[in-house]
Amino acid sequence: MELAYYVWLKDNNINFKYQLDAIEYEFEGIIKHYVPDFEVNGVIQEIKGLHFFENHDPSRKMINPYRRKIDSPEIVKRRDNLMEAKHQCMIRNNVEIITDCSKYIEYVETKYGKTFFEEHKIKK
């Protein structure tokens, strides 16, 4: 989703910054750092799929959607609490959370082909 938005911004000559300076927040007494995805027209933006929100509702608590069925309830709860601390940091810093990138994905697939995203995956 982030890549689609990035390509759309570039192709439409929209001035933006990518991966801004980190914003500090606290979790369990420890300072953490959150790096927002974009700044467009003075607005800080984060791309987050709906699977990062409780009940797929962006007005609800942010959660960690990974390993929920594998890890212990305590670990899942701690990771969810960490994600919600990050979410509250976003809210305090007026970060716009973009959950629907379908028009950017459609744009990229139409212009560059259906295999664009597969061809541009970061190799680990």
Secondary structure, DSSP 8 states (H G I E B T S, - for coil): -HHHHHHHHHHTT--EEES---EEEEETTEEEEE--SEEETTEEEEE--GGGBGGG-TTS-B---TTTTTS-HHHHHHHHHHHHHHHHHHHHTT-EEE---HHHHHHHHHHH-TTHHHHT----
